Amino acid sequence: MRSNLLKGALLAALLALGAGAQAAAPAKRAVELPPSADLAYELNAQQRGFGLKGEALIAWRSEDGKYEVNVEARVPLVGKLTEYRSHGTVDSYGLAPAEFYEKRYRKDATTTAFNRDAKSISFTDAKEPSALKGGEQDRASVTWQLASVARAAGEAKFKPGSEWSFVVAGRRDAEPWTFKVVKREKIQTAMGELDTVLVTREPRAEGKSEGVDIWLAPGQEWYPVKLRFRDDERETIEQTVTKITKK
């Protein structure tokens, strides 16, 4: 009798969890896209135990309900460390990627396609697609989605302790990323001292995804003026802004 009651309680709990998961809907948030700009950064990286210095460039464009972002990181003699490209439209969730291209040093290029008619996300490195529900980002667009949300929310809502979650597609799957606003911080750059808001995304407990630190500058259109990427191989890429050219 007691065993049957326990089984019934467990089944009810599982059904409740399933119902909650199905009921959860993607978050629609107000966004205000930053103006189009080219951003140049000085780059410091730790790759395979070696310290590397170079430069990174981000070309961000937003116009007529569309966006495009191209990211490159280079070091002398080695060449490109990373190259990301994302383009798409803007909908009620914010940035709506159509395609994401990623190329990392000594790794094959991959493409992630957001098939909105079929409501699926397909990956070069995975046989099975993921469901597309709305609001999903990729690894190049998510920084700009975050900046767009911050611009719309303002410092009164985008404040230390607040959390902002997105589903982010990478090379082979899509997973939830939660960014936490940590603190206001002044940083030194080639453009002088900048007042920033530090936002951090910690990797999952099982260590299969990368951590990201982003410093957004409210006084500079909420552009990402410093970024640090920490991947599961204990390698880091840090880039700090040297110049912003609005387009």
Buried (B, 14 or more C-beta within 10 A) or exposed (E): EEEEEEEEEEEEEEEEEEEEEEEEEBBEBEBBBBEBBBBBBBBBBBBEEEEBEBBBBBBBBBEEEBBBBBBBBBBEEBEEBBBBBBBBEBBEBBBBBBBBBBBBBEEEEBBBBBEBEEEBBBBBEBEEBBEBBBBBBBBBBBBBBBBBBBBBBEEEEBEEEEEBBBBBBBBBBBEEBEBBBBEEEEBEBEBEEBBBBBBBBBBEEEEEBBBBBBBBBBEBBBBBBBBBBBBEEEBBBBBBBBEBEEE
